[in-house]
Amino acid sequence: MVDRRNVCGCRIWILFLNIWMAGSKNLMCLKYSYNKFSMNILKYLLIACSCLIGAAHAQSPIAKDTIEYRAQVWVDKTDLERYGGEEDFKKNLKKMFHNTTRFWNESPNKFSHYFRFVPAEELYVYDIQGDKNKYDEFKNKAYGPLDLSKYDFVLFLALGAKNEGLSCGGGGASGQSVVMCYIREPHNIFTDALYPNQGTYSNLGHEYGHMRGATDLYQYMIAAEDNPVSHEKLTPSKCNMGTGYRVWSDYCSELFNYTAKMKPLDKDLSDQVFPRKLVIKVEKNGKAKSNYTVNFYGTRAGGKYNKRDVYPKVYRTYQTDKKGKVELTNLYKLYHPDMTDPNIPPKEPQDLFPYSYWFSFLVEVIDDAAQKKYVWLPDVELQRQHLETGKDVCEIKVEF
């Protein structure tokens, strides 16, 4: 809806200027330069008027239903006192949550809802009694039973920690996620950044992305030199999940729309988001080709002992059927192998398979003349297609 006050204001200005200019024409003593000056004033005022109307349109919110996520906030007694006491802390906490809400919804997106994050009115105050080593003890307790009629997740604050770091874990006793915010004492979470600059409020926005089911997209980045198979790089979309700032990928938009009303997330969400079947169709000169080799190479997350890379051993090999197809089901299992499956990186004595699953596959198709074609298959891309289209079959075509 256009702000009618702006429109009416513009009409008054235009009426005034028309009268003024009409009067000016009747004054025979006005010089040409003065008339030119008057016309310039009119031009710039009309431009300003147009901008006001445009701004009214730009600020008009699109009607969306609001989905609210309520946090039970844990804070240490001494930390609370250092932040000015309960009243000041709650006031600043609400401001921070408001900025996180803005960060989520003002980042370009394809949301079907307006997502709001709010702290519960009552704080959960714990007491480490000055022993910084006890933060973890209380963090573990935050995974205990949670009253889901009051709260949707837990935000655990350790504001005088030895080391800084934010993270999110699932698997609480009531199915809740626990977002953990460890901050060293000189750092103030309420004043470290003004919106829209990056700060604790936006870092929490990233963690809330995990709380709503999203994975870190930076783990999908593969440099060409870390791809010994095709020597091509893989670059995921810009996103608040580690590959950009103040922007959501289509994957995240579709996922957050899908999980919007899951409080907490379904236990089988990791399987739900995959299509039921993947079909790889191979053609040459427009004709389906049988008996072509299709190899799957997995990509690993970066860890202590390895970079993000394409693992050089073939994970699985298939042959196209008479219709030129390879059809695969149980896609969750494809990306999340058992540790006893063949051709996966070892976990011992050094962990060369961080998180124990493939983030993407580099699919290699070899024709009868030993020519090769390559296609990237990140799991998040299969999930995006499935969630966006609602189709249970994802088809990939490879043409020679």
C-alpha positions in Angstrom: 0.0 0.0 0.0 1.3 3.5 -0.9 1.7 6.0 2.0 -1.1 8.5 1.0 0.6 11.2 3.1 3.5 11.2 0.7 1.2 11.3 -2.3 -1.0 14.1 -0.9 2.1 16.0 0.0 3.4 15.7 -3.6 0.0 16.9 -5.0 0.1 20.0 -2.8 3.7 20.8 -3.9 2.7 20.4 -7.6 -0.4 22.6 -7.1 1.7 25.3 -5.4 4.4 25.2 -8.1 1.8 25.4 -10.9 0.3 28.5 -9.3 3.7 30.1 -8.7 4.9 29.4 -12.2 1.7 30.8 -13.7 2.2 34.0 -11.7 5.8 34.2 -12.7 4.9 34.2 -16.4 2.8 37.3 -15.8 5.7 39.3 -14.4 7.1 40.9 -17.5 10.2 42.1 -15.7 11.5 38.6 -15.0 14.7 37.8 -16.9 15.3 34.6 -18.8 17.9 33.4 -16.3 15.4 33.7 -13.5 12.8 31.7 -15.4 15.4 29.0 -16.1 16.3 28.9 -12.4 12.6 28.5 -11.6 12.3 25.6 -14.0 15.3 23.9 -12.4 13.7 24.2 -9.0 10.5 22.7 -10.4 12.4 19.8 -11.9 14.3 18.9 -8.8 11.2 19.1 -6.6 9.3 16.9 -8.9 12.2 14.4 -8.8 12.1 14.5 -5.0 8.4 14.0 -5.1 8.8 11.0 -7.3 11.4 9.5 -4.9 9.0 9.9 -2.0 6.4 7.9 -3.9 9.0 5.2 -4.9 10.1 5.0 -1.3 6.6 4.4 -0.2 6.3 1.6 -2.6 9.7 0.1 -1.6 8.8 0.2 2.1 5.5 -1.5 1.7 5.7 -5.0 3.3 4.5 -8.0 1.4 1.8 -9.8 3.4 3.3 -13.0 4.8 2.4 -15.1 7.8 4.9 -14.8 10.7 6.7 -17.8 12.0 8.1 -17.2 15.5 10.9 -19.1 17.1 11.2 -18.7 20.9 14.6 -19.1 22.6 15.2 -20.1 26.2 18.3 -18.0 27.0 20.9 -19.3 29.4 23.3 -16.9 31.0 25.7 -17.1 33.9 24.9 -15.1 37.0 28.2 -13.1 37.0 28.0 -12.4 33.3 24.5 -11.1 33.8 25.7 -8.7 36.5 28.6 -7.5 34.3 26.2 -6.7 31.5 24.3 -4.3 33.8 21.8 -6.6 35.5 18.7 -8.4 34.4 16.6 -5.4 33.3 19.3 -3.9 31.1 20.3 -7.4 29.8 16.8 -8.2 28.8 16.3 -4.9 27.0 19.5 -5.3 25.0 18.8 -9.0 24.4 15.5 -8.0 22.7 17.3 -5.5 20.5 19.8 -8.1 19.5 17.1 -10.6 18.6 15.3 -7.9 16.6 18.5 -7.3 14.6 18.8 -11.0 14.0 15.3 -11.0 12.7 16.0 -8.1 10.4 19.2 -9.8 9.2 17.2 -13.0 8.3 14.4 -11.2 6.5 16.2 -8.3 4.9 18.8 -10.6 3.3 17.6 -11.3 -0.3 15.6 -14.5 -0.2 12.7 -16.5 -1.5 10.9 -16.9 1.8 7.2 -17.7 1.9 7.1 -16.6 5.5 8.4 -13.8 7.8 10.7 -15.4 10.3 10.9 -13.9 13.8 13.3 -14.8 16.6 12.4 -13.8 20.2 13.9 -14.4 23.6 11.6 -15.8 26.2 10.8 -13.3 29.0 12.3 -15.5 31.7 16.1 -16.0 31.6 17.6 -19.3 32.7 20.4 -18.0 35.1 23.1 -20.5 36.0 26.2 -20.0 38.2 29.7 -21.2 37.3 30.9 -19.5 40.5 33.8 -17.9 38.7 35.2 -21.2 37.3 35.3 -20.8 33.5 35.8 -24.5 33.1 32.2 -25.0 34.3 30.7 -23.4 31.2 30.7 -26.7 29.4 29.1 -28.5 32.3 26.1 -26.2 32.1 26.1 -26.3 28.3 25.5 -30.0 28.5 22.6 -29.4 30.8 21.0 -27.2 28.2 20.5 -30.4 26.2 18.1 -31.7 28.9 14.3 -31.7 28.8 12.8 -28.5 27.4 9.2 -27.3 27.8 8.2 -27.0 24.1 5.0 -25.2 25.0 7.2 -22.2 26.0 10.4 -22.6 23.9 11.5 -23.8 20.5 15.3 -23.9 21.0 18.0 -22.9 23.5 20.5 -20.1 23.2 23.4 -20.9 25.6 25.5 -17.8 26.4 29.0 -18.1 27.9 30.1 -14.5 28.0 33.3 -14.8 30.0 34.7 -17.9 28.2 38.4 -18.6 27.7 37.9 -19.0 23.9 35.4 -17.6 21.5 33.2 -19.5 19.1 29.6 -20.0 18.0 28.1 -23.3 17.1 24.8 -25.2 17.0 24.0 -28.8 18.1 20.9 -30.9 17.8 19.7 -33.9 19.7 18.3 -32.3 22.8 16.2 -34.5 25.1 13.1 -32.9 23.7 14.4 -32.7 20.2 15.6 -29.1 20.6 18.6 -27.5 19.1 21.1 -25.7 21.3 22.9 -22.7 19.9 26.1 -22.0 21.8 27.8 -18.6 22.0 31.1 -18.5 23.7 32.6 -15.0 24.1 35.7 -13.7 25.9 35.0 -11.1 28.6 36.1 -7.9 26.9 33.8 -8.7 24.0 30.3 -7.3 24.4 27.7 -9.1 22.3 25.3 -6.1 22.3 27.7 -3.5 21.1 30.2 -5.3 18.8 28.5 -4.1 15.6 25.8 -1.7 14.4 23.3 -3.1 12.0 23.9 -4.0 9.2 27.6 -4.6 9.9 28.6 -8.1 10.8 28.5 -8.9 14.6 27.1 -11.3 17.1 23.5 -10.7 16.0 24.3 -11.8 12.4 26.7 -14.6 13.6 23.7 -15.9 15.6 21.6 -15.6 12.4 24.1 -18.0 10.8 23.7 -20.5 13.7 19.9 -20.2 13.5 20.2 -21.3 9.9 21.7 -24.6 11.4 18.9 -24.6 13.9 16.4 -24.6 11.0 18.2 -27.5 9.3 20.8 -25.8 6.9 24.4 -27.0 6.5 27.5 -24.9 6.0 27.9 -24.1 2.3 31.6 -23.2 2.5 32.4 -26.9 2.8 31.2 -27.4 -0.8 33.9 -25.1 -2.2 36.5 -27.1 -4.1 39.5 -25.4 -5.7 40.6 -26.6 -9.1 43.9 -27.7 -7.7 42.1 -29.9 -5.1 40.2 -31.8 -7.8 42.6 -34.4 -9.2 39.9 -35.9 -11.4 38.6 -33.2 -13.7 40.6 -30.2 -12.4 37.5 -28.1 -12.3 36.4 -25.9 -9.3 33.1 -26.1 -7.5 31.7 -22.8 -6.3 28.5 -22.8 -4.3 26.0 -19.9 -4.2 26.5 -16.9 -2.1 24.8 -17.4 1.2 24.7 -16.5 4.9 25.7 -20.1 5.6 29.4 -19.3 5.0 29.8 -18.2 1.4 28.4 -14.7 1.6 26.9 -12.0 3.8 23.3 -10.7 3.9 22.0 -13.1 1.2 20.3 -16.4 1.3 20.8 -19.1 -1.3 17.8 -20.7 -3.0 18.7 -23.9 -1.1 18.2 -22.2 2.2 15.1 -20.4 1.2 13.4 -23.6 0.1 14.6 -25.5 3.2 13.5 -22.8 5.6 10.1 -22.7 3.9 9.8 -26.4 4.3 10.8 -26.6 7.9 9.0 -23.3 8.9 6.5 -25.0 11.2 8.7 -27.9 12.4 9.2 -27.1 16.1 11.5 -29.0 16.7 12.8 -30.3 13.4 11.6 -33.8 12.4 14.0 -36.5 13.3 14.1 -37.9 9.7 14.4 -34.4 8.1 17.8 -35.4 6.7 16.1 -38.1 4.6 12.9 -36.1 3.9 14.7 -33.4 2.0 16.1 -35.8 -0.7 14.1 -36.9 -3.7 13.2 -40.6 -3.8 15.1 -41.3 -6.9 18.0 -39.9 -9.0 18.1 -40.6 -12.7 21.2 -40.0 -14.8 20.3 -40.1 -18.5 23.1 -40.3 -21.0 22.7 -39.4 -24.7 25.0 -39.1 -27.7 23.8 -37.2 -30.7 20.4 -37.2 -29.2 20.2 -41.0 -28.7 20.2 -42.9 -25.4 23.5 -44.8 -24.9 23.8 -48.1 -23.0 26.8 -49.6 -21.3 28.5 -46.3 -20.7 30.5 -46.1 -17.4 29.3 -43.7 -14.7 31.7 -43.1 -11.8 31.0 -41.3 -8.6 33.8 -39.4 -6.9 33.0 -37.9 -3.5 34.0 -34.6 -2.1 35.2 -34.2 1.5 34.9 -31.4 4.0 38.1 -29.8 5.2 39.5 -31.1 8.4 42.6 -31.3 10.5 44.4 -33.6 8.2 42.9 -32.8 4.7 41.7 -30.0 2.6 38.2 -29.8 1.0 38.8 -31.9 -2.1 37.7 -34.5 -4.5 38.7 -37.9 -3.0 40.7 -39.6 -5.8 39.2 -43.1 -5.4 36.0 -44.0 -7.3 33.3 -44.4 -4.7 30.8 -46.2 -6.9 30.6 -47.4 -10.5 27.5 -48.0 -12.6 26.7 -48.9 -16.2 23.9 -47.2 -18.2 21.0 -49.5 -19.1 19.4 -49.9 -22.5 17.5 -46.7 -22.0 20.8 -44.9 -21.3 19.9 -44.5 -17.7 21.4 -45.1 -14.2 18.6 -45.0 -11.6 19.5 -44.6 -7.9 17.3 -44.7 -4.8 18.0 -44.2 -1.1 19.9 -41.0 -1.8 20.5 -40.2 1.8 22.5 -43.4 2.1 24.4 -42.6 -1.1 25.8 -39.4 0.5 26.0 -40.8 4.1 27.9 -44.2 3.7 28.5 -46.6 6.5 32.0 -46.7 7.8 32.3 -50.3 6.6 31.5 -49.4 3.0 34.3 -49.8 0.5 36.2 -46.9 -1.1 35.7 -44.3 1.6 38.5 -42.4 3.4 39.8 -43.9 6.6 38.8 -42.5 10.0 41.9 -43.9 11.8 44.6 -43.4 12.8 43.9 -40.0 11.4 40.4 -38.8 10.5 40.5 -38.3 6.7 36.8 -38.2 6.4 35.4 -35.2 8.4 31.7 -35.4 9.3 31.7 -38.9 7.7 29.7 -38.0 4.6 30.1 -36.8 1.0 29.1 -33.2 0.5 29.0 -33.5 -3.3 29.7 -36.0 -6.1 31.7 -35.4 -9.2 30.0 -37.7 -11.7 32.2 -39.0 -14.5 30.6 -40.4 -17.6 32.8 -42.3 -20.0 31.6 -43.2 -23.5 32.6 -46.0 -25.9 35.5 -43.9 -27.2 36.9 -43.2 -23.7 35.7 -39.5 -23.9 34.7 -38.1 -20.5 32.0 -35.7 -19.3 31.6 -34.4 -15.8 28.7 -33.2 -13.7 28.7 -31.9 -10.1 26.0 -33.2 -7.8 26.0 -31.4 -4.4 23.4 -32.9 -2.1 22.0 -29.5 -1.4 21.2 -29.0 -5.1 19.2 -32.3 -5.2 17.4 -31.1 -2.0 16.7 -27.7 -3.5 15.2 -29.2 -6.6 13.1 -31.6 -4.6 11.8 -28.9 -2.2 11.2 -26.3 -4.9 9.4 -28.6 -7.4 7.9 -31.2 -5.1 9.0 -33.9 -7.5 10.3 -37.2 -6.1 12.5 -37.9 -9.1 15.5 -35.8 -10.0 16.8 -36.3 -13.6 20.2 -35.3 -14.8 21.0 -35.4 -18.5 24.6 -35.9 -19.8 25.1 -35.3 -23.5 28.1 -36.2 -25.7 
